[in-house]
Amino acid sequence: MNKGRDKNMKWFNSLLLLLCGMWLGGCQQEDDFRSSAQTGFQITLTDEANQAYSRTAPDKLEDPATSMFRLRVVDATTGKVAYSGKCTESVLVKEGTYNLTATYGENPVIGLDTPYYEGTLENQQVVTGQMTSATIPCAVANALLSVNYDAESLKKVYEDYSVTVSVYGQSVEIDSTGVKSAYFKADSSVKLVFHGHLAGTGKEVSYDIPEPEGSPFSNISAKTHVKITLGTDSITSSGVGISVEKVKVSKVSVTETLPLEFLPKPKLESKGFVNNELSFAETEEKSAVINLKLSSPLQNIKLKFNSTDAKFAGLEADKEYLLSNAVDKAAIEAALGITLPEIGATTGSLDFTSLIPQLMTDAGNTVASTIEVDVKANNRWASEDKAANRVYTLKCNKPIFHVSVYPGNIWTKEFTMNPLLAEDVETGNYDLLSQKMKYQFSVDGQTNWIDFSDDLRKSDLAPGTNYYIRGVYRDVVEGEIVAVKTYETLSIPNSTLDEGYSTTYPKSNNPLYNFNGGWIGTRNTLTCHSNGVNAFYVSKSSTLPINENGSTVAHLMTIGWGAGNTCSFGNKFGSVINNVSAGILCVGDYEASGDTIYAKVASIRPTSLNFTYKSAPYNGDEYLVEIALVNISENVETVIGSARLTSGEKIDSYKTQSMDVVYNDAYKQLPITHVRILFKAGINENKDYLEDKFRDAYIWEGYTNAYLVGSQFWLDSFSLVYDK
């Protein structure tokens, strides 16, 4: 038991010694590895003042300024130091409440350009497993005084001069440049002595500068900046005559007083670029801006611009153009059409947006132009960051576009194409492209491209044939090739009606007729016996094939049909008519339900319809002839072209008539997909129209008078005409 206990004690003592050694070795706090979980602070230093200054460093202080600060984290309960060292992005501590102090500098009694900064944040709680955000506002903790010299007046009296600033027996000298300032502990009072050598004699003189009204040299508080301007008010043999021309007292911030070398180096931030590259189509408008992120006034810019685009031949390849060189600046601005920022500006950008539409491809081949930029501010170049990519690429690609032809401008023997339309441009600027566009035609789409005339029309073409068109921008950039197919010259099968017909036999064995060919239909199924009653006359066809005019002719009749037999006076059995139907012949699929004609699939564009016929309208009725060229898409029918004729004129002998098809330009963007043609014996299908004619049909007359008809129309043939 004792041996085991001794062994455990030795292990414990060794561990204790190790922990003590780690603490004594400079960890500044117990348990440097406080928890496997991330527990502590995320540190951000900010300038206490929220206002603009001549130096415009970001609100959050960046490296190297942040790394120059030291951070002290003290347990608010125990007063124990949890961390003391360089200010880092994160600090790990145990759960608890802490006071944080960030400092920069040594706060000397007095020194030249020796600012001292301090910021505190108290009672900040940390919870195990969490990183608490701690933003520490920092301020200038000492005071400063600077001297401006009226050099024009002083140089008339003195060869050289300076001012000694003293605090508590210690002093610094501000030379004639006035570049550096005297920094001293807050709430101190300062004494100023002017020293100089007289011009011509070299005699050394000195002069105690009296404190101006308002006591600006006494008990100067933290963050206070006293600026004085010295000149001369009179000239004496002793050289005395120094005057305080101006005194300005203001509050200053960390950002305003940081030494230039401690401010962040300038940075470049692009807008419109992706990974420093901007890809665009020739003529396209895109934003292309490189913003200069400055923490002090701009001192210089180096710029290289390299491109194979001939318009930039005036810029030397790989030459480094300097903003500080007036000739270089003018050359860049003239060649690129941009305005460069001025030296001394606190903000600025290089805006290449107006340049983008001017860049061109090499006859459609991609051209890359590169811009290399370096910026100087607060005595530092952006190129100090070796990892930063300061080369920006403008990649000009071939614009993507095609030309088009509306289906409404395509015929069987010709077509007229559209000039470039906005919707035809996939990439590029439509307005710029259309200004320098010409249009070409080819039979095979590969060779012998011929320019269109101004009307963009091409005639003398073959029906149902593919031809090819394209647009060409500025004579060298070719658009996509587009095929244009002319409409076919379709002839409707059996449109002469001489190819025979088929018959069906209903209940009464009276034949019903339909013409062969699959394209031509009739209404005969509707005008036959269909309701199971014994009425002989309803079995007659409304459209019959007959031989006339030296060929087969379709005889269209308006007939009555109905509900069967009824008793009349004189013991005569007669018939009553319930329905009247006009005979039709149509190009289309006829459906009795709904009395509908469905158009046939056909991609055609005829100019007119010719037909040979005669007619005998009855009782003021009119025959009907019509044609419709339609587009059917998703069960929606749109009539694109049509012609319609109705007439009550009796034509005793066959004649040929033509109807021009009128096309609706509002639908020129739709192709023709179907055709429907209708010939109808009459348009009047009111029962009263024929009732008297059919009322007296008697059984002992063999119902011979039952097949009396109303309007009649004889169609010998019809054809579609393709004049264009």
C-alpha positions in Angstrom: 0.0 0.0 0.0 2.8 2.5 0.9 4.7 1.6 -2.2 1.6 2.4 -4.3 1.0 5.6 -2.5 4.6 6.7 -2.9 4.4 5.9 -6.6 1.3 8.0 -7.0 2.8 10.9 -5.0 5.9 10.9 -7.2 3.7 11.1 -10.3 1.7 14.0 -8.8 4.9 15.9 -7.8 6.3 15.4 -11.3 3.1 16.8 -12.8 3.1 19.8 -10.4 6.7 20.6 -11.3 5.8 20.4 -15.0 2.8 22.8 -14.6 4.9 25.2 -12.5 7.6 25.2 -15.1 5.1 26.0 -17.8 3.8 28.9 -15.8 7.2 30.3 -15.0 8.2 29.9 -18.6 6.3 32.9 -19.7 2.7 31.8 -20.2 1.5 34.8 -18.1 -1.5 33.0 -16.9 -2.4 29.6 -15.4 -3.8 26.9 -17.6 -2.5 28.1 -21.0 -4.5 25.4 -22.6 -7.5 26.3 -20.7 -10.0 24.1 -22.4 -10.2 21.8 -25.4 -13.2 23.8 -26.4 -12.7 27.3 -27.8 -13.4 29.7 -24.9 -12.2 33.3 -24.9 -12.3 36.5 -26.8 -12.4 37.5 -30.5 -10.5 40.8 -30.4 -11.1 43.8 -32.6 -9.5 47.2 -32.2 -11.3 50.3 -33.4 -10.7 54.0 -33.5 -12.7 55.6 -30.7 -13.7 58.6 -32.9 -16.3 57.9 -35.5 -15.4 60.7 -37.9 -13.5 61.3 -41.2 -9.9 62.4 -41.1 -7.2 63.2 -43.6 -6.1 59.6 -43.2 -9.0 57.2 -43.8 -7.9 53.9 -42.4 -10.9 51.6 -41.8 -12.8 51.7 -38.6 -11.2 48.4 -37.6 -7.5 48.9 -37.3 -5.6 46.5 -39.5 -2.1 45.1 -39.6 0.5 46.3 -39.1 -1.2 48.8 -36.7 -3.1 46.1 -34.8 0.0 43.9 -34.4 1.8 46.9 -32.8 -0.7 47.0 -29.9 -0.3 45.0 -26.7 -3.2 43.4 -24.9 -3.7 42.9 -21.2 -6.6 40.7 -20.0 -7.2 40.8 -16.2 -9.7 38.7 -14.2 -12.1 41.4 -12.9 -12.8 39.3 -9.7 -9.3 38.2 -8.7 -7.2 40.9 -10.4 -5.1 38.1 -11.8 -3.6 38.6 -15.3 -5.0 36.1 -17.7 -3.1 37.3 -20.7 -0.4 39.9 -21.4 1.2 40.1 -24.8 0.8 41.0 -28.4 -2.7 41.8 -29.6 -3.9 38.8 -31.5 -7.2 38.0 -33.3 -8.2 35.6 -30.5 -7.3 35.0 -26.9 -8.2 31.9 -24.9 -9.3 32.4 -21.3 -11.4 30.5 -18.7 -15.0 31.3 -18.1 -15.3 34.5 -16.1 -15.5 38.3 -16.2 -12.5 40.3 -17.5 -11.2 43.8 -18.0 -9.3 44.3 -21.3 -6.7 47.0 -22.0 -5.0 47.6 -25.4 -2.0 49.9 -25.6 0.5 51.1 -28.1 3.7 53.0 -27.4 5.6 53.9 -24.3 4.0 57.3 -23.4 7.3 59.2 -23.0 7.6 62.5 -21.3 8.1 64.0 -24.8 9.2 62.7 -28.1 9.0 63.3 -31.9 6.1 61.3 -33.5 5.8 59.0 -30.5 2.0 58.6 -30.1 0.7 56.6 -27.2 -2.7 54.9 -27.6 -4.9 53.2 -25.0 -8.3 51.5 -25.0 -10.2 49.7 -22.3 -13.2 47.4 -22.1 -14.4 46.3 -18.7 -16.6 43.6 -17.3 -16.6 41.4 -20.3 -18.1 37.9 -19.6 -16.8 34.7 -21.2 -18.8 31.4 -21.2 -17.2 28.0 -21.6 -17.2 26.8 -25.2 -17.9 30.2 -26.7 -15.7 32.9 -28.3 -17.0 36.3 -27.1 -16.6 39.3 -29.4 -14.6 42.1 -27.8 -14.4 45.4 -29.6 -12.0 47.7 -27.9 -12.2 51.4 -28.8 -8.8 53.0 -28.7 -7.9 56.7 -28.4 -4.8 58.9 -28.3 -3.6 58.9 -24.6 -1.0 61.6 -24.9 -1.0 65.2 -26.4 0.8 66.6 -29.3 2.0 69.9 -30.8 3.0 70.7 -34.3 4.5 73.8 -35.9 3.8 75.2 -39.4 6.3 77.8 -40.7 5.5 80.7 -42.9 8.5 79.9 -45.1 8.0 82.9 -47.4 8.5 85.5 -44.6 11.0 83.5 -42.5 13.4 82.9 -45.4 13.8 86.6 -45.9 15.4 86.8 -42.4 16.8 83.4 -41.5 19.1 81.0 -43.2 17.6 78.2 -41.1 15.3 77.9 -38.1 13.6 75.4 -35.8 11.6 75.3 -32.6 12.5 73.5 -29.4 9.6 72.1 -27.4 10.2 71.4 -23.7 8.3 69.5 -21.0 9.6 68.8 -17.5 13.2 69.6 -18.6 13.1 67.3 -21.6 12.9 68.6 -25.1 12.6 67.8 -28.8 13.3 70.0 -31.8 10.8 70.5 -34.7 12.9 71.4 -37.8 11.9 73.8 -40.6 10.0 71.1 -42.5 7.4 70.8 -39.7 6.8 67.2 -40.7 7.2 65.7 -37.3 5.1 66.6 -34.2 6.0 66.7 -30.5 4.1 64.1 -28.4 4.1 64.4 -24.6 2.2 63.1 -21.6 -1.3 64.3 -21.2 -2.0 67.3 -18.9 1.6 68.7 -19.4 2.5 72.3 -20.2 5.0 73.1 -22.9 7.6 75.8 -23.5 8.5 76.8 -27.1 11.8 78.5 -28.1 12.5 79.7 -31.7 16.1 79.2 -32.9 17.6 80.6 -36.2 20.6 81.9 -38.0 20.3 85.3 -39.6 20.6 85.4 -43.3 23.9 87.0 -44.5 25.6 87.0 -41.1 24.9 83.5 -39.8 24.3 85.0 -36.4 22.5 82.6 -34.1 19.4 84.0 -32.4 16.7 82.6 -30.1 13.3 83.8 -29.1 10.9 82.5 -26.4 7.5 82.1 -28.0 5.0 83.6 -25.6 1.8 81.7 -24.9 -1.0 83.0 -27.0 -4.3 84.1 -25.5 -6.4 81.2 -24.2 -3.4 79.3 -22.7 -3.1 76.7 -25.4 0.4 75.7 -24.1 -0.8 74.8 -20.5 -2.2 71.5 -19.2 -2.8 70.1 -22.6 -5.2 67.1 -22.2 -5.1 63.8 -24.0 -6.2 63.6 -27.6 -5.5 67.4 -28.0 -3.5 68.6 -31.0 -2.1 72.1 -30.8 -1.1 73.5 -34.2 0.7 76.8 -34.4 1.9 78.8 -37.4 5.0 81.0 -37.0 5.9 84.0 -39.1 7.6 87.4 -38.7 6.0 90.7 -37.7 9.0 93.0 -37.8 12.7 92.9 -38.7 15.4 94.1 -36.3 19.1 93.8 -36.2 18.8 91.1 -33.6 16.5 89.2 -35.8 13.7 89.2 -33.2 10.3 89.6 -34.7 8.8 86.1 -34.6 5.0 86.1 -34.3 2.4 83.4 -33.8 0.2 83.9 -36.8 -2.3 81.1 -36.1 -3.3 78.7 -33.4 -5.6 75.8 -33.9 -6.6 73.3 -31.2 -8.4 70.1 -32.1 -9.2 66.6 -30.9 -7.3 63.8 -32.8 -7.9 60.1 -33.3 -5.8 57.0 -33.5 -6.3 56.9 -37.2 -5.2 60.5 -37.7 -2.1 60.2 -35.7 -0.7 56.7 -36.5 2.7 56.9 -38.2 2.3 56.4 -41.9 4.4 53.2 -41.8 2.0 51.7 -39.4 -1.1 52.3 -41.5 -2.4 49.5 -43.8 -0.8 49.3 -47.2 -3.1 50.4 -50.0 -5.3 47.6 -51.4 -7.1 47.0 -54.7 -10.7 45.8 -54.7 -12.4 45.0 -58.0 -16.0 45.2 -59.0 -17.2 43.2 -61.9 -14.2 40.9 -62.0 -14.2 37.2 -61.0 -10.8 36.1 -59.7 -9.3 39.2 -61.4 -10.9 38.3 -64.8 -13.8 40.0 -66.5 -15.1 38.0 -69.4 -17.6 39.7 -71.8 -18.8 39.7 -75.4 -17.6 42.3 -77.9 -19.9 45.4 -77.7 -21.3 44.2 -74.3 -21.7 46.8 -71.5 -20.3 45.6 -68.2 -19.1 47.3 -65.0 -15.3 47.1 -64.6 -14.0 49.1 -61.6 -10.8 48.7 -59.5 -11.3 50.6 -56.3 -8.3 52.0 -54.4 -8.6 51.3 -50.7 -6.5 54.0 -49.1 -5.6 54.8 -45.5 -3.9 58.1 -46.4 -3.8 60.4 -49.5 -2.8 58.8 -52.8 0.9 59.2 -53.6 1.2 57.4 -56.9 -0.1 54.8 -59.3 1.9 52.5 -61.6 -0.1 51.1 -64.5 0.7 48.7 -67.4 -1.8 48.0 -70.2 -1.1 45.3 -72.7 -3.5 44.3 -75.5 -3.3 42.9 -79.1 -6.2 45.2 -80.0 -4.9 47.5 -82.7 -6.6 50.6 -81.2 -4.1 50.6 -78.3 -1.0 50.5 -80.4 -0.2 54.0 -79.0 0.6 52.4 -75.6 4.0 50.8 -75.3 3.9 47.1 -74.3 5.0 46.4 -70.8 5.7 50.1 -70.1 5.0 51.2 -66.6 3.0 54.4 -66.8 3.2 56.6 -63.7 0.4 58.8 -62.4 3.0 61.3 -61.1 4.3 61.8 -64.7 2.0 64.2 -66.5 2.9 62.8 -69.9 2.2 59.2 -68.8 -1.1 60.2 -67.2 -2.3 62.0 -70.3 -1.3 59.0 -72.5 -3.3 56.5 -70.5 -6.3 58.7 -70.2 -6.4 59.4 -73.9 -5.8 55.8 -75.0 -8.2 54.1 -72.6 -10.8 56.9 -72.4 -10.7 56.9 -68.6 -10.0 59.5 -65.9 -7.3 58.7 -63.4 -7.5 59.9 -59.8 -5.4 62.9 -58.7 -2.4 62.6 -56.4 -3.5 63.6 -52.9 -7.0 62.1 -53.3 -8.2 60.2 -50.3 -10.5 58.0 -52.4 -10.2 56.9 -56.0 -10.9 54.2 -58.5 -9.9 53.0 -62.0 -13.2 52.8 -63.9 -12.9 50.8 -67.1 -16.6 50.5 -67.7 -16.7 52.9 -70.7 -13.7 50.9 -72.2 -15.4 47.6 -72.3 -17.8 48.2 -75.3 -14.8 49.5 -77.3 -12.7 46.3 -77.0 -12.9 44.0 -80.0 -12.2 40.4 -80.9 -9.8 39.4 -83.6 -12.4 38.6 -86.2 -14.3 36.7 -83.6 -11.3 35.2 -81.8 -11.0 36.0 -78.1 -8.6 38.9 -77.3 -7.3 39.3 -73.7 -6.1 42.7 -72.5 -4.3 42.9 -69.2 -4.0 45.7 -66.7 -1.3 45.6 -64.0 -1.9 48.1 -61.2 0.2 49.2 -58.2 -0.8 52.0 -55.8 1.2 54.0 -53.3 -0.2 55.6 -50.2 1.2 56.2 -46.6 4.7 55.5 -48.1 3.7 52.0 -48.9 3.0 50.2 -52.2 0.2 47.7 -52.6 2.8 45.4 -54.1 4.3 44.8 -50.6 1.6 42.1 -50.4 3.3 39.5 -52.5 0.3 37.3 -52.5 -2.0 39.9 -53.9 -2.9 39.5 -57.6 -2.6 43.0 -59.1 -3.0 41.9 -62.8 -6.6 42.2 -64.1 -7.6 40.6 -67.4 -10.3 41.9 -69.7 -11.3 39.0 -71.9 -13.2 40.0 -75.0 -15.2 37.1 -76.6 -17.1 36.7 -79.8 -20.7 38.0 -79.4 -23.3 35.3 -79.8 -26.2 36.2 -82.1 -28.3 34.9 -84.9 -30.7 36.2 -87.4 -34.3 35.1 -88.0 -37.2 34.9 -90.4 -40.8 35.1 -89.2 -42.9 32.1 -90.5 -45.2 34.8 -91.9 -42.5 36.0 -94.2 -41.8 32.6 -95.7 -43.5 31.4 -98.8 -43.0 28.5 -101.3 -40.7 30.4 -103.6 -39.3 33.2 -101.5 -38.8 34.6 -98.0 -37.9 37.9 -96.4 -35.6 37.8 -93.4 -35.7 40.1 -90.4 -32.9 42.5 -89.6 -31.2 41.7 -86.3 -33.7 41.7 -83.4 -33.0 42.3 -79.8 -34.2 38.8 -78.9 -31.7 37.3 -81.4 -28.7 38.6 -79.4 -27.5 36.2 -76.7 -24.4 38.0 -75.7 -23.4 41.5 -76.8 -25.1 44.9 -77.2 -28.0 44.8 -79.6 -27.8 48.6 -80.4 -24.1 48.4 -81.3 -24.3 45.1 -83.2 -27.2 46.2 -85.3 -25.4 49.4 -86.5 -22.7 47.4 -88.2 -24.6 44.3 -89.3 -24.9 42.9 -92.8 -26.8 39.8 -93.9 -25.9 36.9 -96.1 -27.5 34.0 -97.9 -26.2 30.6 -98.9 -27.7 27.5 -100.7 -25.7 25.0 -98.7 -24.8 27.0 -95.5 -21.0 26.5 -96.1 -20.0 28.3 -99.3 -20.9 31.1 -101.6 -22.3 33.5 -99.1 -24.1 36.3 -100.9 -25.1 39.6 -99.3 -28.8 40.4 -99.1 -30.2 43.5 -100.9 -31.6 46.2 -98.7 -35.1 44.7 -98.7 -33.7 41.4 -97.2 -35.8 39.4 -99.7 -34.7 36.3 -101.5 -36.9 35.0 -104.4 -36.8 32.3 -107.2 -36.4 29.6 -104.6 -37.5 26.0 -104.7 -40.5 24.9 -102.6 -39.9 22.7 -99.5 -36.1 23.4 -99.6 -33.6 24.4 -96.9 -31.7 27.6 -97.4 -29.3 29.3 -95.0 -28.8 32.8 -93.6 -26.4 34.6 -91.2 -25.5 38.0 -89.9 -21.9 39.4 -90.0 -20.8 42.1 -87.6 -18.3 44.7 -88.9 -17.6 42.4 -91.9 -15.6 39.9 -89.9 -17.6 38.6 -86.9 -19.9 35.9 -88.1 -23.2 35.0 -86.3 -24.7 31.6 -86.1 -26.0 30.0 -89.3 -29.8 29.6 -89.4 -31.7 27.3 -91.8 -34.8 28.6 -93.5 -37.1 26.1 -95.2 -39.6 27.2 -97.8 -43.2 25.9 -97.6 -44.1 23.0 -99.8 -46.6 23.2 -102.7 -49.1 20.6 -101.4 -51.9 19.4 -103.7 -54.9 18.1 -101.8 -55.4 14.4 -102.7 -58.5 13.8 -104.9 -59.2 17.5 -105.1 -60.5 16.8 -108.7 -62.9 14.3 -107.1 -62.1 11.9 -110.0 -60.3 9.3 -107.9 -63.5 7.6 -106.8 -65.5 7.4 -103.7 -66.6 4.9 -101.0 -70.2 4.0 -100.0 -71.8 2.8 -96.8 -75.3 1.4 -96.4 -77.5 2.4 -93.5 -80.7 0.6 -92.3 -82.6 1.4 -95.5 -79.8 0.2 -97.7 -79.7 3.6 -99.4 -76.0 4.4 -99.9 -74.1 7.2 -98.2 -71.0 8.5 -100.0 -67.6 9.7 -99.0 -64.8 10.7 -101.4 -61.5 8.8 -101.4 -58.1 10.1 -100.4 -58.3 10.5 -96.7 -58.3 14.3 -96.9 -61.8 14.9 -98.1 -64.8 14.3 -95.9 -68.6 14.8 -96.0 -71.4 15.2 -93.5 -73.4 12.1 -94.7 -73.2 10.2 -91.4 -75.2 13.0 -89.8 -77.9 13.1 -92.5 -78.7 9.4 -92.4 -81.1 7.4 -90.3 -79.7 7.4 -86.7 -82.5 7.2 -84.2 -84.1 3.8 -85.0 -87.4 5.0 -86.4 -88.9 4.1 -89.8 -88.4 7.2 -91.9 -87.1 6.4 -95.3 -86.1 9.8 -96.5 -83.6 10.3 -93.7 -81.3 7.7 -95.2 -80.4 9.9 -98.1 -76.9 11.3 -98.5 -76.5 15.1 -98.5 -73.4 14.8 -100.7 -73.5 12.6 -103.8 -71.0 11.8 -106.5 -72.4 12.5 -110.0 -71.0 12.6 -113.5 -71.2 16.1 -115.0 -69.0 18.5 -116.8 -67.0 15.6 -118.1 -65.8 14.5 -114.7 -67.0 13.4 -111.2 -68.8 16.2 -109.4 -69.8 16.4 -105.7 -73.5 17.3 -105.5 -74.1 19.1 -102.2 -77.7 19.4 -101.0 -79.5 20.9 -98.0 -81.9 18.1 -96.9 -84.4 17.5 -94.0 -84.5 14.6 -91.7 -86.4 13.8 -88.5 -88.7 11.8 -86.3 -90.6 9.4 -88.6 -94.2 9.1 -89.9 -97.4 10.8 -88.8 -101.1 10.8 -89.9 -102.5 13.5 -92.1 -106.0 14.4 -93.4 -107.6 12.1 -95.9 -106.1 9.0 -94.4 -102.8 9.9 -96.0 -99.6 9.1 -94.1 -97.1 11.9 -94.3 -93.8 12.9 -92.7 -92.7 15.5 -90.3 -89.2 17.1 -90.5 -87.3 17.8 -87.2 -83.8 18.7 -88.6 -82.3 20.4 -91.6 -78.6 19.9 -92.6 -76.7 21.3 -95.5 -74.4 19.0 -97.5 -70.7 19.7 -97.1 -67.4 18.7 -98.6 -64.4 19.5 -96.5 -60.7 19.1 -96.2 -60.5 18.1 -92.5 -61.8 15.4 -90.2 -65.5 15.8 -89.8 -67.1 14.8 -86.5 -70.8 14.6 -86.2 -70.8 15.2 -82.5 -70.7 19.0 -82.2 -70.8 19.3 -86.1 -67.1 20.0 -86.0 -64.4 20.0 -88.7 -60.9 19.4 -87.4 -58.1 20.8 -89.6 -55.7 18.5 -91.3 -51.9 18.6 -90.5 -50.2 20.6 -93.3 -47.3 23.1 -93.4 -48.3 25.1 -96.4 -48.8 28.8 -97.3 -51.0 29.1 -100.4 -51.8 32.5 -101.9 -55.3 31.6 -103.1 -57.9 28.8 -103.5 -59.4 28.1 -106.9 -62.6 26.0 -107.4 -64.9 25.1 -110.3 -68.6 24.9 -109.4 -72.2 25.8 -110.1 -75.0 26.7 -107.6 -78.7 26.9 -106.9 -79.5 28.5 -103.6 -83.0 28.1 -102.3 -85.3 30.6 -100.6 -82.8 33.3 -100.1 -80.1 30.9 -98.8 -76.4 31.3 -99.6 -73.7 28.8 -100.3 -70.4 28.9 -98.4 -66.8 28.4 -99.4 -64.0 29.1 -97.0 -60.3 28.2 -96.3 -58.4 28.6 -93.0 -54.6 28.2 -92.5 -54.1 27.7 -88.8 -51.6 27.2 -86.0 -52.6 24.6 -83.4 -50.4 24.5 -80.3 -51.4 23.0 -77.0 -55.0 22.6 -78.2 -55.3 26.3 -79.0 -56.1 27.1 -82.6 -55.0 30.4 -84.1 -56.2 31.4 -87.6 -53.3 32.8 -89.5 -54.7 33.1 -93.0 -58.2 32.8 -94.3 -60.6 33.5 -97.1 -64.5 33.2 -97.1 -67.2 33.5 -99.8 -70.9 33.4 -99.3 -73.3 34.1 -102.2 -77.0 33.6 -103.1 -76.3 33.9 -106.8 -77.5 31.0 -108.9 -74.9 29.7 -111.3 -76.4 27.5 -114.0 -73.1 26.5 -115.7 -69.8 25.5 -114.3 -67.4 28.4 -113.7 -64.0 28.7 -112.0 -63.5 31.2 -109.2 -60.4 32.2 -107.1 -60.3 33.5 -103.5 -57.1 35.2 -102.3 -56.0 34.1 -98.8 -55.5 37.0 -96.5 -52.9 36.5 -93.8 -53.0 38.3 -90.4 -49.7 40.0 -89.8 -50.3 40.0 -86.1 -49.5 36.2 -86.1 -46.5 36.3 -88.4 -44.4 34.8 -85.6 -46.5 31.6 -85.7 -45.9 28.8 -88.3 -48.8 27.2 -90.2 -49.4 23.7 -88.9 -52.9 22.8 -90.3 -55.4 23.5 -93.1 -59.2 23.4 -93.2 -61.3 23.9 -96.4 -65.1 23.9 -96.5 -67.7 23.8 -99.3 -71.3 24.0 -98.0 -74.6 23.9 -100.0 -76.2 26.5 -97.8 -75.8 28.4 -94.6 -79.4 28.3 -93.6 -80.2 25.2 -91.4 -83.3 26.5 -89.7 -86.1 23.8 -89.7 -88.8 26.3 -90.8 -86.7 27.0 -93.9 -87.6 23.6 -95.5 -90.7 22.4 -93.5 -93.2 23.3 -96.2 -91.1 21.6 -98.9 -91.1 18.3 -97.0 -94.5 18.3 -95.3 -96.4 16.4 -98.0 -94.6 13.2 -98.5 -97.0 10.3 -98.9 -96.6 6.5 -98.6 -98.7 5.7 -101.7 -96.6 8.0 -103.8 -93.6 5.9 -102.7 -92.2 8.8 -100.8 -90.8 10.0 -104.1 -91.4 13.6 -103.0 -89.5 12.9 -99.7 -86.2 13.5 -101.3 -86.9 17.1 -102.1 -84.0 19.4 -101.3 -83.3 23.0 -100.6 -80.1 24.8 -101.7 -77.8 22.9 -104.0 -74.1 23.3 -104.9 -72.1 21.3 -107.4 -68.3 21.2 -106.9 -66.3 19.9 -109.9 -62.8 20.5 -108.4 -60.6 22.8 -106.3 -56.9 23.5 -105.9 -54.4 25.6 -103.9 -52.4 28.2 -105.7 -48.8 29.1 -104.7 -47.9 32.3 -106.5 -45.1 33.3 -104.0 
